[in-house]
Amino acid sequence: MSEPLTEPLGESPRESPRESPGGPRSEWPGKRGRHQRHPALRTPICELFGVAYPIVQTGMGWVSTPELTAATSNAGALGILAAGTLTLGETDAAIASTRELTGQPFGVNLRGDAPDLAERASLLVKHGVRVASFALAPNERVIRSLHDDGLVVVPTVGARRHAEKVASWGVDAIIAQGAEGGGHTGVVPTSILLPQVVDAVDLPVIAAGGFCDGRGLVAALAFGAAGVAMGTRFLLTSDSPVPESVKAEYLRRTVTDTVVTTVLDGVPQRVLRTELVDQLLRGGSFGRLRRSAGHAIAFRRMSGASWRDIVAEGLAMRRSHEIGWTQLLMAANTPMMLRASMVDGRTDLGTLASGQVAGVIDDLPSCAELVERVVAQAGEILDRLTLATDGTS
Ligand SMILES: Cc1cc2nc3c(=O)[nH]c(=O)nc-3n(C[C@H](O)[C@H](O)[C@H](O)COP(=O)(O)O)c2cc1C
């Protein structure tokens, strides 16, 4: 098993207070309010998802709950409910709760390799959900059946060849996540991946990995994307259910305080570097195996999944990621370790999936404030660029 793919180079402690990205915070939300969106911010995903702004809050296990999802959708962006870590019954209840909290469109994040994917998809149809998002794209047959059910299918990819593959399977849009993104992630930085994917597919591409403000949104549009998707930035909002002590831990970190490692479940994952992560990186494979077995047992108890389901899921993961038998046992690690931090606040026992962007975030706005701020800042930049062009022509 390979050890961390990236090692932090070390950085001087975070200077505080830092200047807000894009200028003094008092300038936000700026002259353009919610109702005066710059016309360039009306992109194809606004139509596709039925939202006002080309901004997506991505699915994050234990984090994008009904409350966070609905708060995002009510702000005019697309909220995505995380269901990859929920049982079928919990998914049903969580979608119903989200529906109660918002009349706006939202999405649900599923695992494309879930053994009960068909039943999960039928829940989306039952509740009138518009968008099915996937970390691992489902196969062509499943995509066709989701389309037959009227769902918009949006997988996340981290490499151009994956984008080409899922585009050929008929997905409706693609989230292209660069290496700096949180959770499971690829190796190509957003600034390189994005133009590659935009050139490779004839679909709306949504940029992810490292976005937090209006400057990022305009940059993504300049690369040819149809909007941005943000995980870590939405985790760090007042609407996020993550314990305050855990949010404070993220806010303290610099851009070099994350690490990408395969020790958790065999697939490269970006997390905050903590004492626990260091221990895991140092620890031998026997210790990791013992921990994995414990998590698999606990995950079975918590999720109500049968051993058959867990093994089926592990086998699917093994097939899709070409991981070994030891790593198969580790498949339950990510949900269990994420839960310990995100739900129980036990950062000593759990992991904190995080994008590098955590290092430039220093506040906890509400989703409404965040979306308004991003849209206003993007509008001001677009105005300025247009004026500059007018002035020289
Ligand atoms: C705490 C956390 C949990 C995540 N859980 C999931 C998940 O369950 N499913 C998924 O598709 N992606 C998951 N991701 C990845 C995000 O959906 C998103 O693609 C990523 O955070 C984007 O990069 P950014 O953090 O730089 O914005 C997670 C990310 C974080 C930070």
The ligand as an SDF file (V2000), in Angstrom:
LIG
                    3D

 31 33  0  0  0  0  0  0  0  0999 V2000
  -16.1530   15.9130    5.0210 C   0  0  0  0  0  0  0  0  0  0  0  0
  -16.2820   15.4910    3.5820 C   0  0  0  0  0  0  0  0  0  0  0  0
  -17.0730   14.3880    3.2790 C   0  0  0  0  0  0  0  0  0  0  0  0
  -17.2190   13.9830    1.9480 C   0  0  0  0  0  0  0  0  0  0  0  0
  -18.0620   12.9340    1.6620 N   0  0  0  0  0  0  0  0  0  0  0  0
  -18.3420   12.6420    0.3530 C   0  0  0  0  0  0  0  0  0  0  0  0
  -19.3480   11.6880    0.0340 C   0  0  0  0  0  0  0  0  0  0  0  0
  -19.9760   11.0710    0.9040 O   0  0  0  0  0  0  0  0  0  0  0  0
  -19.6130   11.4840   -1.2840 N   0  0  0  0  0  0  0  0  0  0  0  0
  -18.9530   12.1660   -2.2890 C   0  0  0  0  0  0  0  0  0  0  0  0
  -19.2740   11.9660   -3.4740 O   0  0  0  0  0  0  0  0  0  0  0  0
  -17.9880   13.0570   -1.9970 N   0  0  0  0  0  0  0  0  0  0  0  0
  -17.6880   13.3200   -0.7040 C   0  0  0  0  0  0  0  0  0  0  0  0
  -16.7560   14.2920   -0.4190 N   0  0  0  0  0  0  0  0  0  0  0  0
  -16.1450   15.0740   -1.5100 C   0  0  0  0  0  0  0  0  0  0  0  0
  -16.9950   16.3440   -1.7510 C   0  0  0  0  0  0  0  0  0  0  0  0
  -18.2860   15.9800   -2.1480 O   0  0  0  0  0  0  0  0  0  0  0  0
  -16.4030   17.3010   -2.8060 C   0  0  0  0  0  0  0  0  0  0  0  0
  -16.2720   16.6210   -4.0250 O   0  0  0  0  0  0  0  0  0  0  0  0
  -15.0880   17.9260   -2.3720 C   0  0  0  0  0  0  0  0  0  0  0  0
  -15.1750   18.3310   -1.0300 O   0  0  0  0  0  0  0  0  0  0  0  0
  -14.7760   19.1450   -3.2540 C   0  0  0  0  0  0  0  0  0  0  0  0
  -13.5660   19.7490   -2.9000 O   0  0  0  0  0  0  0  0  0  0  0  0
  -13.4510   21.0230   -1.8760 P   0  0  0  0  0  0  0  0  0  0  0  0
  -13.5430   20.4150   -0.5240 O   0  0  0  0  0  0  0  0  0  0  0  0
  -12.1220   21.6050   -2.1900 O   0  0  0  0  0  0  0  0  0  0  0  0
  -14.5930   21.9420   -2.1640 O   0  0  0  0  0  0  0  0  0  0  0  0
  -16.5470   14.6890    0.9100 C   0  0  0  0  0  0  0  0  0  0  0  0
  -15.7390   15.7870    1.2350 C   0  0  0  0  0  0  0  0  0  0  0  0
  -15.6040   16.2010    2.5460 C   0  0  0  0  0  0  0  0  0  0  0  0
  -14.7540   17.4130    2.8560 C   0  0  0  0  0  0  0  0  0  0  0  0
  1  2  1  0
  2  3  1  0
  2 30  2  0
  3  4  2  0
  4  5  1  0
  4 28  1  0
  5  6  2  0
  6  7  1  0
  6 13  1  0
  7  8  2  0
  7  9  1  0
  9 10  1  0
 10 11  2  0
 10 12  1  0
 12 13  2  0
 13 14  1  0
 14 15  1  0
 14 28  1  0
 15 16  1  0
 16 17  1  0
 16 18  1  0
 18 19  1  0
 18 20  1  0
 20 21  1  0
 20 22  1  0
 22 23  1  0
 23 24  1  0
 24 25  2  0
 24 26  1  0
 24 27  1  0
 28 29  2  0
 29 30  1  0
 30 31  1  0
M  END
$$$$
